[in-house]
Amino acid sequence: MSAGKNLRSIGRENTHNVLKLLIMEKSLSRKELSDRLGLTKMTVGNIVNHLKEEGYVTETRDTGENHTIGPKPTAISIISKRIVAVGVHITSTILTTMLIDIVDGILIKKEQSVDNIESNQQLLYIIKQMITDILSDSNDLDLYVTGIGVTFTGQVDVDAGKITVSINRIEKEVVAIKSILEKQFGLPTIVGSEIEGAAIAELIYGQNRGPVKAYYLNMGDVIHGAYMYDYSIANGGCAVCSEVGHMSVKYDGPLCLCGSRGCYHLYASTGLLLKNSKSHSIEELNLKLQDRDPLVLRTLEDFIQITSVVFSNIVHLYDPNYILVGGELAKLDYSIYRKIERLLNERILFKKERYIKVVISEVKTKANVAGAGLVLLRELFT
């Protein structure tokens, strides 16, 4: 790489870091940006001026009465309704499209059941129609849409922008959704996994956002994980972060669709907990727990034991400061996670030197949906 390209690459990275920090922290002064990123005041000044010229940020002077001597400091923040994306979140049962603003969150959200879809062509037709409706709404609101983000609960080829869909649960078909949507709407499209988008949503909107080292578990009918460090998430070659649900916890356990045996999700998914406890929802399961229902107690005791083992494995692999739980199972009564936390800390190394907390996500299942639009920011956060 030439020196010129090196310099351009460094400049681009610095701009990304300034933009990312402003997205995370909402408002910072030039001095704070300089101190936090280790950049010179001149470098930060040039980047901020460029972002102001492009219309991404605004800078306002502090009007507080405490600053009586010298020039009053200024605060830089992202302009509302300036970084707006269309998000498409695809699951086996629900298709969600949304209009999301990086500052204000989800502006518009529309859902449609896909239980009765008979072909991938029909699915694509519905996706295109829902995006058309969302873009029409964005025109009515006079918003500039920067692109389309797509997240999927199944197999994703991030580099090629393809997803592998199985409408009839048997035959699988690879759908080049990136090229299809870009051709249809003329907007840059990013395709990612559900956990990737959800992790970015947690970084931006979660109560634990910031320069932390945490392991994020999105737990539902499928269980995915992501290691979050500082203001980024670690991404693997397939952009799935990590397939915690397919961590084998019993070598002689039942056969999983992945070909292995005893995978974690076979013991801890939402569907399994509801089935084993004869409950229709997590809310009903929690009510039965309060009534000390024997079947629910046995079901949850198994869940507690095996989950504490998985969490201790995660601690030994990633060494996080805490474990963050999101997704449908974040709605479980917190007493369950207190027990998991206690058992986890009995199992880990260095138990005398540290205590690993299990923290419940503030956004829970909302991260899955919001992450569809936010995956457009992958280049900043992964």
Buried (B, 14 or more C-beta within 10 A) or exposed (E): EEEEEEEEEEBEEBBBBBBBBBBBBEBBBBEBBBEBBEBEEEBBBBBBEBBBEEEBBBBEEEEEEEEEEEEEEBBBBBBEBBBBBBBBBBBBEBBBBBBBBBBEBBBBBBEBEBEEBEEBEEBBEBBBEBBEEBBEBBEEEEBEBBBBBBBBBBBBBBEEBBBEBEBEEEEBBEBBBBBBBBEBBEBBBBBBBBBBBBBBBBBBBBEBBEEBEBBBBBBBBBBBBBBBBEBBBBBBEEBBBBBBBBBBBEEEBEEBEEEBBBBBBBBBBBEBBBEBBEBEEBEBBBBBBEEEBEEBEEBBEBBBEBBBBBBBBBBEEBBBBBBBBBBBBBBBBBEBBEBBBEBBBEBBEEEEEEEBBBBBBBBBBBBBBBBBBBBBBBEBBB
